[in-house]
Amino acid sequence: MPKLSFSRSKMKILLLENIHQVAVSTLKTEGFQIEALSEALSEAELKKKIADVHILGIRSKTQITESVLKHASKLLSIGCFCIGTNQVDIKAAKLKGVSVFNAPFSNTRSVAEMVLAEIVMLARQLGDRNKELHEGVWKKVSKNCFEIRGKTLGIIGYGHIGSQVSVLAESFGMKVVYYDVITKMPLGNSHQLKTMDQVLEQSDFVTLHVPETPQTKKMFKAEQFKKMKKGSYLINASRGSVVDIENLAAALKANHLAGAAIDVFPEEPESNNEKFKSSLQKIPNLILTPHIGGSTEEAQMNIGFEVTEALTKFINNGSTRGSVNFPEIDLPILHGSHRILNVHKNVPGVLKNINGIVSDLGANIQSQYLGTDNDIGYLIVDLDRKLSDKVNDRIKALPTSIRTRILY
């Protein structure tokens, strides 16, 4: 490993929201300065704290707005130690030259297992029976309690989690149908339907696994609940903005739905010290959980490994593999050269100008790779050591450059 031009011991990493210790220890082993806090920070607190931070690690509570990013003059990258990145203004980060990474795979099993557990609990009304016994009420009943074998599960969003739910559900003997905005290869005997309405009309249980986008905001409201089978169940462990809570409460109280399990909410407490209030409280056969779908020891440890590995590779060799807002480039280290990383506006002529600088200075390029999207270009150049400082300074001075630095 070549020596980084910016010493690891001088690089500050701030980890918020009680990120798993495996991430802390791994980054400390790399030699970075680490500050780890158990809570999220308010916007005002974050603006003060982020000024001299090079790498920021967060979970789902911390909001990284464009306003916050304006105070992050040294920030190189953000690691979201979770699946979602909607808490980060990823375009504003990109235009500032800040790469964003997440963990799209590491907690999928934890969420999928919880969904299957909730399907069984809803079918047998186990949440209500448990509550009653704790209150001293013995209510042994079989009416409206069912096996899930032979029932149809409808999955909205057949991605990493939805497809795992599909496999587990089939092992319980369920029939699985699903809807996704793009064609997805079915696993097992599951079947993709052409419309979401078809899934709602056929399913005894419907589980949601979609991202938070303008298109998914309140995608489940009165109209969708009416299309679901009478006596069916809804499970949402995706995003709190997806379901209209008031409409769900109405569908449950009218006995059109027989039950629901909700793990995510439009508004959630900032910490465990705050009270939770919702119109869904005290409705029978309704399981409410505090956004814990991915909250298992295994998931948090795996997330710690996954995001830390991505951040470390970015710091050590400029790799953006897995970034949600940068073109993906992952080049091996080329020994005997210096590596320059350049983020620039994606406009015509940039590469010509950069290569012109290299040519004017008489430097020799040993390798070069450019990745672009609609907004930026990300360029990695390996070149002669003797002239790397001068090349770096000239590239940095280009009006199209957003961020330029010698990595090693």
N, C-alpha and C positions, 0 to 999 in steps of 0.2 A: 504493500500500500504506500503510494507516494505521500510525502508530508503535505498536509493541507496548508494553504497559504494563510488561512485564518485558524489559529490554534484552537483545538477543541476546548481547552481549559478556559478560553475567553468567550466561548459561545454559550449564551444563556438560554436555558429551556424552562418554560413555565408550564406546569401541568396542573389543571384544575379539575374539580369535581371527583376527587377520590379515584383517580385512574389507578388501575391494578399495579401492585408493587413490582410485578415482573417488568413493567415498562420502566419504572423508576430505576430499578437495579441494573437493567440492561443499558440504559443511557448513562448511568454513572460509570459503569464498566468502560464505556467508550471514552470517558474522560470529560464529559460536559458538566457545566454548572447547572444543577437541577434545583428548582424550587417547586415543591408539590403541595397543593392546597386541597382540602377536602370539599370545599364548597365552590359554587359558581360565584362570579363577581358581577356586580352591577355594571352598567355601561360606564358610569363615572369612575368607578374603581378600576375598571379594566383600562380605560384611557390613560390613567396614571401609571399603571403597572406595565403596560405593553411597550412603553417607549424604548426600552433598551433590551427587549426580548428578541431573540433570533428565531426560536422555534416555539410554537404554542400548541399545547395539547388540551383538548376539551372533550366533553361528552355532549349531551343534548340540550343542557340548560343554558349554557353560555351563548350569548348572541353576538356574533361578529358582524357588525354593520359597517357600511361604508364610512360612517362617522368614526367608528373605532379604528378602522384601518388607517385613517388619516394621521393617527397618533403613533402608528407602528412603523417608524422610519427604518428600523433595522430588521424587520420581520422577513424571513425567507420562506417559511412554510408553516402550515397549520395541519395538525393531525387530529381528525375527528375519531375518537375512540368509541365508535358506534357505527351503525349502518348508514343513517341519514346524514345529510349535509345541509339540510334546509335552514339550520341555525346560522349558517355562514353565507354572506353575500359573496358567492363564489365568482361572479363576474367582476365585482369590484376588486376582489383579491387578485384575480388574474391580471387585470389592467394595472395593478400595482406590482406585478411580478412575483406574487406570492402563490406558491403551489399548495393545493389542498388534497389531503389523502384521507381515506376512511377505511372501514373494515366491512366490506360487503358480504363476507362469507362466514365470519367467525361465530356469530350467535344464531345462525339459521336453525341449528338443531334444537337449541334451547326454546326458541319461539315455537317451532313446529311441535315439540313435545307438549308444551303448555296448551296449544290449540286442541290437540287430541284429548288431553285430560279434560279440558272444558267441554268438549263435545259429550263425553261420557257423563260429566257432572250435570250438564243441562238435561240430557235425556233421562236421567234418574232423579233430578231435582235434589241433588246431594247438598248443594249449598244451603237450601232451606231446611233440610233434615238436620244438618249439622248445627245450624243456628238454633233450631228448636230444642235439640237435646241440651245444648249449653244453657238454655233457659229453663230446663226441667220439663219440657214438653215431649211426650212420647207419641209420635204420630207415624205409625207403621202403615204405609199405603202402597198400592201398586197402580192405582188409576193414574193415567197420563204419565207413566214411567215406562220407558222403552229400551230395548236393546238397540245398539247402533248397527249391528250386522244387518246387511240388506238395505240400509237407508242410503240416500243419495247425498253426497257432499258436493256443494258447488264452491269452487275456488275462483275468486276474482283477483287476477294477478298471478300468473304462473311463473314467477321468478325463482330466486334461490330458496326462499322460504316456502312459497306456495307449492313448488314441486316436491319439496320434502314432506310437506303435509300430505300431499297426494299419495306418496309411497306408504307413509305410516297408516293413513286411512284405509288403504286397500288391505293392509295386513290385518285390520279389524273386520274385514269383510264388507266394507262400504263400496258403493259404486261412486266413482269420481268423475265429475264433469267440470270444465273450467272455461273461463273467458279471459283473453288477454288482447291488448290492442295490436299485438303482432303475432304471427303464427309461431307457435312453440311446439317442439317435439314432445309428444306425450310420454310420460314414464309409466311403466306397467300397463294397465288396461284403462287408464284415464282417457277422456275424450274431450277434445276442444270443440266448443259450440261457437256459432257464428256471432251471436249477440249476447250481451249481458242479460237481457230480458229472458232469453231462453234458459239461462242458468237459474235465474230467480224462480221461474215458473216450475222447474223440474226438481229443485233441491229441497231436502228436508233440513239441511244445515247449510248456511252460507258463511264463508270465512273470507275476510278481506286482507289482501296483501299487496297494496299499491303504494307508490310514493306520494309525497305531498307536492302537488302541482296545481296550477290554476284549473286544470281539467278535472282533477279529483276532489276539489273542494266541495263539500256537501254533495258528493255524488250519490249518497244514500239519504234520501228524504222521503216525504210521504208517498210520492209516486212509486218509488222503488219498493217500499214496504208493502204497498197494495199489490204489487206484482208477485211478491213472495207467497208461497203456499200458506194457507191458514194452518196454524199450529207448527210452523217452522221456527228455526232459531238463527240468530245472527251472532257472529263473532268478529270483533275488530281488534286486532293487535298490530295495526299498521300505523296510521297517523290519526291524531285526534280531529283534524279538520275534515276528514272524509265523511263522517256521519253527522247528520243533523240530530242533535241530542233530544231536542224537544219533540221532534217527529217520531223518534224511536220510543220515547216514553209514552207517547199517545198510542202507538201501535201495540205496545205491551199492555197498557191499561185497558185497551179495547179487546184484548185476548186474540188479536189477529196473529201476533207472534206469541209462541209459547215460552220464550225465554231468550236471553242474550248474555254474552260475556264481553265486557269492554275493558281493555287494558290501557287505552290512550284517550285523551280528552282535549277539547279545544283550548281549555285553560287548565293548567296544572300548577300546583303549589311549587314555589321556588326551592323549598327545602322540606325536610321531614318535620320541621317545627311548626309549619303552617297547617291550618285546618283545610279540609277538602269539602266542598259543597257542590251538589249536583242535583238536578231534577230527577235523576235516575235512582237516587237513594230510596230504599225501603220498598222497591217494587219486587214482587215475588219472582223467584227463579231468574234473578239477574245477578250475575257474578261481576263484581267490580274489583279490579286490581290496579295498583299504583304504578303503571308503566314498568312492569317487571318481566316482560316477555323474554328479554335477553339477559336478565339479571340472574345468572348462575355463576358459580365459581369458575366452571370450565369456560363459559363464554367470555367472561371478563379477562381471564388469563390469555385465551386465544386472541382476543382483540388486542390486548397489550402486545403480544408477539407480532401480530400482523401489521399494526400501524407503526410500531417501533422499527420494524424491519424496513418498511417503506421510507420512513423519515431518515433512518441511518444511511440507506443507499443513496437517497437524495443528497444528504450532506457529504458523503464520502466520494461519490463519483458523478453526481448530477442526474442520476436516474429518476425519471418521472413515471415509471411504470406504476399503474394503479391510481394516478392522479385523476381527480374528477374535473379539473379545470385547465390542465396543461396538455399539449400534445405529448404522447407517450414516447419517450426515448430511453433506451437502456443500453449503453455502450460499455464494453469492457474497458478497464484501465489500460492505457497505453504507456508503458514504462519508458522513461527517457525523454518525455515530452512534458509540456505544460498544457493544462486544460482550461479553456476560457468558456464560461457559460454566458449566453446573451439572450435576454428576453426583449423582444422588440415589437413594435406595432406592425401588423401584417399589411403592409402596403407595398406596391411594386418597387423594385430596385434596391431593397435592403441588402440582399445577399451580394449583389453586384458592388455596392458601396463597401461592404465588409471585405470582400475579396480584393477590392482595389486597394484598401488600406494594407492588407497583408502583402500585396504585390509591391506597393510603393516602398514598404519598409524592408523588402527583400527577405521576408520570413518564409519558412517552408512548412506548409500544412501537411501533417502526417495522417490526419483523419478529420472528417467534417461530416456532420449530420444535422439536417434541418427538419423540424416538424412544425406544421402550422395548423391553425384553425381559423375561424372567421375573424378573430380579433387580434391574435398574437402569433408570433413565430418564436420557437425555442431552438436555439442553435448551440451545438457543442462543437468546439474546435480544439483539436490537439495540434500543437505546433512547437517549433524550436524554442528552447528555453531562453536563449540569449535575447530574443526580441519580444517575449511575451508581455512584458510590462508596457512597452510602447504600443503594441497592438491593442492591448486591453484599454489603455487610456484613449486611443483614437476611436475605438468602437464605442466606448462609453460616451464620448462627446457627440456622437451622431444624434440628430434630433429625433430619430425614430427609436432610439434605445430606451427601454423602460428600466432595465437592470442589467448590469454587466459586471462580472467579477472573475478573477482568476481563482479557480478551485484549488489547483496545486501546480 
